[in-house]
């Protein structure tokens, strides 16, 4: 294939795996190493097909509910978190389980539980049906937490006592959209109790800021990740809102719509927090096979955070 004209390629950094995703994948791998296959995983450990298929080949069995798991095999809870009822049921069945919930999601769970203990009604800003939303809302009794997704939802809120409310958020929201909704909530409930620290996680924030830094100077953006990944979808939205004329979400290089890239002279690349580097490299290689690339790395933050393994997997493998 003859290469086309020169294209400036802007790589948004940071991109790809975050500390919570790295930890979750390692939990599945170490569990298989410790107990042997099969190891069951409730829901996709992270939202990326390539990762799921890779772990499946190693001996992971992915299910949606605990009742699909046998009592005598280990089960792992996904990085998105689960309602309290799930570990309660696992304990009732005397199952061996490992909680791979991202520690930054667990922080939100703890906040919600503390607010509920103080008799505060909680407003949760998140996406209906997302596993993280279901997990966080499942930390407190029904009725103690109300979901809002839009400004219209905020306007329609009916709370028990306007003086006794708090809010928390999903960790993978659009920073700007969440700020708009938080502002509306504060306007309605001036005395609302806020999280001590921002709930939107560092990785979501950093990846969105990196996309913002290049969106206004490129003709097209390729965001590598899965369609069911919330933080990945937010990167697509952010790129469009910040001036990029055309954005594609691609799970892998074979998904690229080349017809939409015929006339471009500059392309940006980012990747969601659950997209492995190998998929990003394949996208870059595919671009390199068609264009004369001039590479630029735009780094807006550096990440060195690491999370500890659960204690049960820190024990000797013979246990």
ABEGO torsion letter per residue (X at the ends): XBBBBBBBBBBBOBBEBBAAAAAAAAAAAAAAAAAEOBBBBBEBABBBAAAAAAAAAAGBBBBABAAABBAABBBBBBAAEBBAAAAAAAAAAGBBBBBABBAAAAAAAAAAAAAAAAGBBBBBBBBBGBAAAAAAAAABBBGABBBBABAAAAAABBBABAABBBBBBBAABBAAAAAAAAAAAAAABAABBBBABBABBAAAAAAAAAAAAAAAABABBBBBEBAABAAAAAAAAAAAAAGBABBBBBABAAABBAAAAAABABBBBBBBAABBAAAAAAAAAAAAAABBBBBBBBBABBBABBBBBBAAAABBAAX
